[in-house]
Amino acid sequence: MEFDWLDASFNLRSMTPKEIEESFEDPFSIRLMPENAESTENARYFNLGKSVNDRGIFSVFWTDGKRYRVILARDMAPEELAFFTRKNMD
C-alpha cells in the first residue's frame, strides 16, 4: 500500500501517519463505501482498523487503486469500536 501524505487536510500531531497506515494493514480492518456514493471515480471510503498498539482508528479516504489518500483520521467513537468488535466476532 502506498499512501499520499502531502498536504494532509487534518492534524497529524495527535496521530502519526504510521499508526494510520497500520490501521489499514490490520487483518481485521473493515472498509466500507457509503451507500450514496455518486461515482466510483470520486468515491470516499471508510476504514476501521487498529494500530499495532491497539489504537482504534476511523479513517475516510479515496484510492486510485495504487495510492491511498487519507482525508480524515481520528480515534474510533465508542459506537464504531463496538461495530468493529461485533463484526470481527463473526
LUMBAVEX-235507 format. One record per atom (N, C-alpha, C): residue number from 0; residue in one letter; chain; atom name; x, y, z negated. Coordinates in steps of 0.1 Angstrom, whole numbers, plus 5000, padded with zeros to 4 digits. Example, Ala and Ser with C-alpha at 12.3 -4.5 7.8 and 13.67 -1.06 7.14 Angstrom:
BEGIN
+------+------+-------+------+------+------+------+
| resi | resn | chain | name |   c1 |   c2 |   c3 |
+------+------+-------+------+------+------+------+
|    0 |    a |     A |    N | 5132 | 4943 | 4922 |
|    0 |    a |     A |   CA | 5123 | 4955 | 4922 |
|    0 |    a |     A |    C | 5132 | 4967 | 4922 |
|    1 |    s |     A |    N | 5128 | 4978 | 4929 |
|    1 |    s |     A |   CA | 5137 | 4989 | 4929 |
|    1 |    s |     A |    C | 5129 | 5000 | 4921 |
+------+------+-------+------+------+------+------+
! end
This chain:
BEGIN
+------+------+-------+------+------+------+------+
| resi | resn | chain | name |   c1 |   c2 |   c3 |
+------+------+-------+------+------+------+------+
|    0 |    m |     A |    N | 5008 | 4988 | 5000 |
|    0 |    m |     A |   CA | 5000 | 5000 | 5000 |
|    0 |    m |     A |    C | 5009 | 5012 | 5000 |
|    1 |    e |     A |    N | 5006 | 5022 | 5008 |
|    1 |    e |     A |   CA | 5013 | 5034 | 5009 |
|    1 |    e |     A |    C | 5004 | 5045 | 5005 |
|    2 |    f |     A |    N | 5008 | 5054 | 4995 |
|    2 |    f |     A |   CA | 5000 | 5065 | 4990 |
|    2 |    f |     A |    C | 5005 | 5078 | 4995 |
|    3 |    d |     A |    N | 4996 | 5087 | 4998 |
|    3 |    d |     A |   CA | 5000 | 5101 | 5002 |
|    3 |    d |     A |    C | 4997 | 5110 | 4989 |
|    4 |    w |     A |    N | 5008 | 5115 | 4983 |
|    4 |    w |     A |   CA | 5006 | 5123 | 4971 |
|    4 |    w |     A |    C | 5009 | 5138 | 4974 |
|    5 |    l |     A |    N | 5011 | 5142 | 4986 |
|    5 |    l |     A |   CA | 5014 | 5156 | 4989 |
|    5 |    l |     A |    C | 5001 | 5164 | 4987 |
|    6 |    d |     A |    N | 5003 | 5175 | 4980 |
|    6 |    d |     A |   CA | 4992 | 5184 | 4978 |
|    6 |    d |     A |    C | 4980 | 5177 | 4971 |
|    7 |    a |     A |    N | 4982 | 5170 | 4961 |
|    7 |    a |     A |   CA | 4971 | 5163 | 4954 |
|    7 |    a |     A |    C | 4962 | 5174 | 4949 |
|    8 |    s |     A |    N | 4949 | 5171 | 4950 |
|    8 |    s |     A |   CA | 4939 | 5181 | 4947 |
|    8 |    s |     A |    C | 4934 | 5180 | 4932 |
|    9 |    f |     A |    N | 4942 | 5173 | 4924 |
|    9 |    f |     A |   CA | 4938 | 5172 | 4910 |
|    9 |    f |     A |    C | 4951 | 5172 | 4902 |
|   10 |    n |     A |    N | 4950 | 5173 | 4889 |
|   10 |    n |     A |   CA | 4961 | 5175 | 4880 |
|   10 |    n |     A |    C | 4968 | 5161 | 4877 |
|   11 |    l |     A |    N | 4980 | 5160 | 4881 |
|   11 |    l |     A |   CA | 4988 | 5147 | 4879 |
|   11 |    l |     A |    C | 4996 | 5147 | 4866 |
|   12 |    r |     A |    N | 4993 | 5157 | 4857 |
|   12 |    r |     A |   CA | 5000 | 5157 | 4844 |
|   12 |    r |     A |    C | 4995 | 5147 | 4834 |
|   13 |    s |     A |    N | 4982 | 5145 | 4835 |
|   13 |    s |     A |   CA | 4976 | 5136 | 4825 |
|   13 |    s |     A |    C | 4977 | 5121 | 4829 |
|   14 |    m |     A |    N | 4980 | 5119 | 4841 |
|   14 |    m |     A |   CA | 4981 | 5105 | 4846 |
|   14 |    m |     A |    C | 4991 | 5105 | 4857 |
|   15 |    t |     A |    N | 5000 | 5096 | 4857 |
|   15 |    t |     A |   CA | 5011 | 5095 | 4867 |
|   15 |    t |     A |    C | 5006 | 5089 | 4880 |
|   16 |    p |     A |    N | 5012 | 5092 | 4891 |
|   16 |    p |     A |   CA | 5009 | 5085 | 4904 |
|   16 |    p |     A |    C | 5012 | 5070 | 4902 |
|   17 |    k |     A |    N | 5022 | 5066 | 4895 |
|   17 |    k |     A |   CA | 5025 | 5052 | 4893 |
|   17 |    k |     A |    C | 5013 | 5045 | 4886 |
|   18 |    e |     A |    N | 5007 | 5051 | 4876 |
|   18 |    e |     A |   CA | 4996 | 5045 | 4869 |
|   18 |    e |     A |    C | 4984 | 5043 | 4879 |
|   19 |    i |     A |    N | 4982 | 5053 | 4887 |
|   19 |    i |     A |   CA | 4971 | 5053 | 4897 |
|   19 |    i |     A |    C | 4973 | 5042 | 4907 |
|   20 |    e |     A |    N | 4985 | 5041 | 4912 |
|   20 |    e |     A |   CA | 4989 | 5030 | 4921 |
|   20 |    e |     A |    C | 4987 | 5016 | 4915 |
|   21 |    e |     A |    N | 4991 | 5015 | 4902 |
|   21 |    e |     A |   CA | 4989 | 5002 | 4895 |
|   21 |    e |     A |    C | 4974 | 4999 | 4895 |
|   22 |    s |     A |    N | 4966 | 5008 | 4893 |
|   22 |    s |     A |   CA | 4951 | 5005 | 4892 |
|   22 |    s |     A |    C | 4946 | 5000 | 4905 |
|   23 |    f |     A |    N | 4952 | 5004 | 4916 |
|   23 |    f |     A |   CA | 4948 | 4998 | 4929 |
|   23 |    f |     A |    C | 4954 | 4984 | 4931 |
|   24 |    e |     A |    N | 4965 | 4981 | 4925 |
|   24 |    e |     A |   CA | 4972 | 4968 | 4927 |
|   24 |    e |     A |    C | 4966 | 4958 | 4917 |
|   25 |    d |     A |    N | 4958 | 4963 | 4907 |
|   25 |    d |     A |   CA | 4952 | 4954 | 4897 |
|   25 |    d |     A |    C | 4944 | 4943 | 4905 |
|   26 |    p |     A |    N | 4947 | 4930 | 4902 |
|   26 |    p |     A |   CA | 4940 | 4920 | 4910 |
|   26 |    p |     A |    C | 4925 | 4919 | 4906 |
|   27 |    f |     A |    N | 4921 | 4926 | 4896 |
|   27 |    f |     A |   CA | 4907 | 4926 | 4892 |
|   27 |    f |     A |    C | 4900 | 4940 | 4896 |
|   28 |    s |     A |    N | 4907 | 4948 | 4903 |
|   28 |    s |     A |   CA | 4902 | 4961 | 4907 |
|   28 |    s |     A |    C | 4889 | 4960 | 4915 |
|   29 |    i |     A |    N | 4880 | 4969 | 4914 |
|   29 |    i |     A |   CA | 4868 | 4969 | 4922 |
|   29 |    i |     A |    C | 4868 | 4981 | 4931 |
|   30 |    r |     A |    N | 4866 | 4979 | 4944 |
|   30 |    r |     A |   CA | 4865 | 4990 | 4953 |
|   30 |    r |     A |    C | 4850 | 4991 | 4959 |
|   31 |    l |     A |    N | 4845 | 5003 | 4958 |
|   31 |    l |     A |   CA | 4831 | 5005 | 4963 |
|   31 |    l |     A |    C | 4830 | 5016 | 4973 |
|   32 |    m |     A |    N | 4820 | 5015 | 4982 |
|   32 |    m |     A |   CA | 4818 | 5026 | 4991 |
|   32 |    m |     A |    C | 4804 | 5031 | 4988 |
|   33 |    p |     A |    N | 4802 | 5044 | 4986 |
|   33 |    p |     A |   CA | 4789 | 5050 | 4983 |
|   33 |    p |     A |    C | 4779 | 5046 | 4994 |
|   34 |    e |     A |    N | 4767 | 5043 | 4990 |
|   34 |    e |     A |   CA | 4756 | 5039 | 5000 |
|   34 |    e |     A |    C | 4753 | 5050 | 5010 |
|   35 |    n |     A |    N | 4755 | 5063 | 5006 |
|   35 |    n |     A |   CA | 4750 | 5073 | 5015 |
|   35 |    n |     A |    C | 4762 | 5078 | 5024 |
|   36 |    a |     A |    N | 4772 | 5070 | 5026 |
|   36 |    a |     A |   CA | 4783 | 5075 | 5035 |
|   36 |    a |     A |    C | 4779 | 5076 | 5049 |
|   37 |    e |     A |    N | 4781 | 5087 | 5055 |
|   37 |    e |     A |   CA | 4776 | 5090 | 5069 |
|   37 |    e |     A |    C | 4784 | 5083 | 5079 |
|   38 |    s |     A |    N | 4797 | 5083 | 5078 |
|   38 |    s |     A |   CA | 4805 | 5076 | 5088 |
|   38 |    s |     A |    C | 4817 | 5070 | 5081 |
|   39 |    t |     A |    N | 4822 | 5059 | 5086 |
|   39 |    t |     A |   CA | 4834 | 5052 | 5080 |
|   39 |    t |     A |    C | 4846 | 5060 | 5082 |
|   40 |    e |     A |    N | 4847 | 5069 | 5092 |
|   40 |    e |     A |   CA | 4859 | 5077 | 5095 |
|   40 |    e |     A |    C | 4862 | 5087 | 5084 |
|   41 |    n |     A |    N | 4851 | 5093 | 5078 |
|   41 |    n |     A |   CA | 4853 | 5102 | 5067 |
|   41 |    n |     A |    C | 4848 | 5097 | 5054 |
|   42 |    a |     A |    N | 4846 | 5084 | 5053 |
|   42 |    a |     A |   CA | 4841 | 5078 | 5041 |
|   42 |    a |     A |    C | 4850 | 5079 | 5029 |
|   43 |    r |     A |    N | 4844 | 5082 | 5017 |
|   43 |    r |     A |   CA | 4852 | 5082 | 5005 |
|   43 |    r |     A |    C | 4848 | 5070 | 4997 |
|   44 |    y |     A |    N | 4858 | 5064 | 4991 |
|   44 |    y |     A |   CA | 4856 | 5051 | 4984 |
|   44 |    y |     A |    C | 4859 | 5053 | 4969 |
|   45 |    f |     A |    N | 4854 | 5044 | 4961 |
|   45 |    f |     A |   CA | 4857 | 5044 | 4946 |
|   45 |    f |     A |    C | 4866 | 5032 | 4943 |
|   46 |    n |     A |    N | 4875 | 5034 | 4934 |
|   46 |    n |     A |   CA | 4883 | 5023 | 4929 |
|   46 |    n |     A |    C | 4882 | 5023 | 4913 |
|   47 |    l |     A |    N | 4879 | 5012 | 4908 |
|   47 |    l |     A |   CA | 4880 | 5010 | 4893 |
|   47 |    l |     A |    C | 4891 | 4999 | 4891 |
|   48 |    g |     A |    N | 4901 | 5003 | 4883 |
|   48 |    g |     A |   CA | 4912 | 4993 | 4881 |
|   48 |    g |     A |    C | 4919 | 4997 | 4868 |
|   49 |    k |     A |    N | 4928 | 4989 | 4864 |
|   49 |    k |     A |   CA | 4936 | 4991 | 4852 |
|   49 |    k |     A |    C | 4951 | 4992 | 4855 |
|   50 |    s |     A |    N | 4958 | 5000 | 4848 |
|   50 |    s |     A |   CA | 4972 | 5001 | 4850 |
|   50 |    s |     A |    C | 4979 | 4990 | 4842 |
|   51 |    v |     A |    N | 4992 | 4988 | 4843 |
|   51 |    v |     A |   CA | 4999 | 4978 | 4836 |
|   51 |    v |     A |    C | 4998 | 4980 | 4821 |
|   52 |    n |     A |    N | 4996 | 4992 | 4817 |
|   52 |    n |     A |   CA | 4994 | 4995 | 4802 |
|   52 |    n |     A |    C | 4980 | 4994 | 4798 |
|   53 |    d |     A |    N | 4971 | 4988 | 4806 |
|   53 |    d |     A |   CA | 4957 | 4986 | 4803 |
|   53 |    d |     A |    C | 4949 | 4999 | 4803 |
|   54 |    r |     A |    N | 4953 | 5009 | 4810 |
|   54 |    r |     A |   CA | 4945 | 5021 | 4811 |
|   54 |    r |     A |    C | 4935 | 5020 | 4822 |
|   55 |    g |     A |    N | 4922 | 5021 | 4819 |
|   55 |    g |     A |   CA | 4912 | 5021 | 4829 |
|   55 |    g |     A |    C | 4911 | 5034 | 4837 |
|   56 |    i |     A |    N | 4912 | 5032 | 4850 |
|   56 |    i |     A |   CA | 4913 | 5044 | 4859 |
|   56 |    i |     A |    C | 4902 | 5044 | 4869 |
|   57 |    f |     A |    N | 4895 | 5054 | 4871 |
|   57 |    f |     A |   CA | 4885 | 5056 | 4881 |
|   57 |    f |     A |    C | 4891 | 5066 | 4892 |
|   58 |    s |     A |    N | 4891 | 5062 | 4904 |
|   58 |    s |     A |   CA | 4896 | 5070 | 4915 |
|   58 |    s |     A |    C | 4886 | 5071 | 4926 |
|   59 |    v |     A |    N | 4887 | 5083 | 4933 |
|   59 |    v |     A |   CA | 4880 | 5085 | 4946 |
|   59 |    v |     A |    C | 4891 | 5087 | 4956 |
|   60 |    f |     A |    N | 4889 | 5080 | 4967 |
|   60 |    f |     A |   CA | 4900 | 5080 | 4977 |
|   60 |    f |     A |    C | 4894 | 5078 | 4991 |
|   61 |    w |     A |    N | 4903 | 5081 | 5001 |
|   61 |    w |     A |   CA | 4900 | 5077 | 5015 |
|   61 |    w |     A |    C | 4912 | 5070 | 5020 |
|   62 |    t |     A |    N | 4910 | 5062 | 5031 |
|   62 |    t |     A |   CA | 4921 | 5055 | 5037 |
|   62 |    t |     A |    C | 4919 | 5054 | 5052 |
|   63 |    d |     A |    N | 4931 | 5054 | 5059 |
|   63 |    d |     A |   CA | 4930 | 5053 | 5073 |
|   63 |    d |     A |    C | 4935 | 5038 | 5077 |
|   64 |    g |     A |    N | 4935 | 5030 | 5067 |
|   64 |    g |     A |   CA | 4939 | 5016 | 5069 |
|   64 |    g |     A |    C | 4954 | 5013 | 5066 |
|   65 |    k |     A |    N | 4962 | 5024 | 5066 |
|   65 |    k |     A |   CA | 4976 | 5023 | 5062 |
|   65 |    k |     A |    C | 4979 | 5031 | 5050 |
|   66 |    r |     A |    N | 4975 | 5043 | 5049 |
|   66 |    r |     A |   CA | 4978 | 5052 | 5038 |
|   66 |    r |     A |    C | 4965 | 5054 | 5029 |
|   67 |    y |     A |    N | 4967 | 5056 | 5017 |
|   67 |    y |     A |   CA | 4957 | 5059 | 5007 |
|   67 |    y |     A |    C | 4959 | 5073 | 5002 |
|   68 |    r |     A |    N | 4948 | 5081 | 5002 |
|   68 |    r |     A |   CA | 4949 | 5095 | 4997 |
|   68 |    r |     A |    C | 4939 | 5095 | 4986 |
|   69 |    v |     A |    N | 4944 | 5097 | 4974 |
|   69 |    v |     A |   CA | 4935 | 5098 | 4962 |
|   69 |    v |     A |    C | 4931 | 5112 | 4960 |
|   70 |    i |     A |    N | 4918 | 5114 | 4960 |
|   70 |    i |     A |   CA | 4912 | 5128 | 4959 |
|   70 |    i |     A |    C | 4910 | 5131 | 4944 |
|   71 |    l |     A |    N | 4907 | 5122 | 4936 |
|   71 |    l |     A |   CA | 4904 | 5124 | 4922 |
|   71 |    l |     A |    C | 4908 | 5111 | 4914 |
|   72 |    a |     A |    N | 4914 | 5113 | 4903 |
|   72 |    a |     A |   CA | 4916 | 5101 | 4894 |
|   72 |    a |     A |    C | 4915 | 5106 | 4880 |
|   73 |    r |     A |    N | 4908 | 5098 | 4872 |
|   73 |    r |     A |   CA | 4906 | 5101 | 4857 |
|   73 |    r |     A |    C | 4904 | 5088 | 4850 |
|   74 |    d |     A |    N | 4904 | 5089 | 4837 |
|   74 |    d |     A |   CA | 4901 | 5077 | 4829 |
|   74 |    d |     A |    C | 4887 | 5073 | 4831 |
|   75 |    m |     A |    N | 4885 | 5060 | 4830 |
|   75 |    m |     A |   CA | 4871 | 5054 | 4832 |
|   75 |    m |     A |    C | 4862 | 5059 | 4821 |
|   76 |    a |     A |    N | 4850 | 5063 | 4824 |
|   76 |    a |     A |   CA | 4840 | 5066 | 4814 |
|   76 |    a |     A |    C | 4836 | 5053 | 4807 |
|   77 |    p |     A |    N | 4830 | 5053 | 4795 |
|   77 |    p |     A |   CA | 4826 | 5041 | 4789 |
|   77 |    p |     A |    C | 4817 | 5032 | 4797 |
|   78 |    e |     A |    N | 4808 | 5038 | 4805 |
|   78 |    e |     A |   CA | 4798 | 5031 | 4814 |
|   78 |    e |     A |    C | 4806 | 5024 | 4825 |
|   79 |    e |     A |    N | 4816 | 5031 | 4830 |
|   79 |    e |     A |   CA | 4824 | 5025 | 4841 |
|   79 |    e |     A |    C | 4832 | 5013 | 4836 |
|   80 |    l |     A |    N | 4838 | 5015 | 4824 |
|   80 |    l |     A |   CA | 4846 | 5004 | 4818 |
|   80 |    l |     A |    C | 4837 | 4992 | 4815 |
|   81 |    a |     A |    N | 4825 | 4994 | 4811 |
|   81 |    a |     A |   CA | 4815 | 4983 | 4808 |
|   81 |    a |     A |    C | 4812 | 4976 | 4821 |
|   82 |    f |     A |    N | 4810 | 4984 | 4832 |
|   82 |    f |     A |   CA | 4807 | 4978 | 4845 |
|   82 |    f |     A |    C | 4819 | 4970 | 4850 |
|   83 |    f |     A |    N | 4831 | 4976 | 4849 |
|   83 |    f |     A |   CA | 4843 | 4969 | 4853 |
|   83 |    f |     A |    C | 4844 | 4955 | 4845 |
|   84 |    t |     A |    N | 4842 | 4956 | 4832 |
|   84 |    t |     A |   CA | 4844 | 4944 | 4824 |
|   84 |    t |     A |    C | 4833 | 4933 | 4828 |
|   85 |    r |     A |    N | 4821 | 4938 | 4830 |
|   85 |    r |     A |   CA | 4810 | 4929 | 4833 |
|   85 |    r |     A |    C | 4812 | 4922 | 4847 |
|   86 |    k |     A |    N | 4817 | 4930 | 4857 |
|   86 |    k |     A |   CA | 4819 | 4924 | 4870 |
|   86 |    k |     A |    C | 4830 | 4914 | 4870 |
|   87 |    n |     A |    N | 4840 | 4916 | 4861 |
|   87 |    n |     A |   CA | 4852 | 4907 | 4861 |
|   87 |    n |     A |    C | 4849 | 4895 | 4852 |
|   88 |    m |     A |    N | 4838 | 4894 | 4845 |
|   88 |    m |     A |   CA | 4835 | 4882 | 4837 |
|   88 |    m |     A |    C | 4828 | 4872 | 4845 |
|   89 |    d |     A |    N | 4823 | 4875 | 4857 |
|   89 |    d |     A |   CA | 4816 | 4866 | 4866 |
|   89 |    d |     A |    C | 4825 | 4855 | 4872 |
+------+------+-------+------+------+------+------+
! end
